[in-house]
């Protein structure tokens, strides 16, 4: 999904698609129109995550794959009805005013 100059990559464990997760006053429907564009394997996901600027992850397999790839932080993982959720923002920063040659 295009977002500005980057892409949002939505990844969800297949077994969670079309389920509703509830905890307290939070209710989240894992909509297949949002998460089920197509099924991909682990190696394909790893290729996609390098190109995306924002990762939206649902489920233990999806979240763990991204954490093992060195993206995201285990402390940022939230649980809803025991299911892990993680959003990763990859920021690009450039400031041409900074000179690396200054003392």
Buried (B, 14 or more C-beta within 10 A) or exposed (E): EEEEEBBBBBBBBEEBBEBEBEEEEEEBEBEEEBBBEEEEEEEEBBEEBEEBBBBBBBBBBBBBBBBEBEBBEEEEBEEBEEBBBBBBEBEEEEEEEEEEEEE
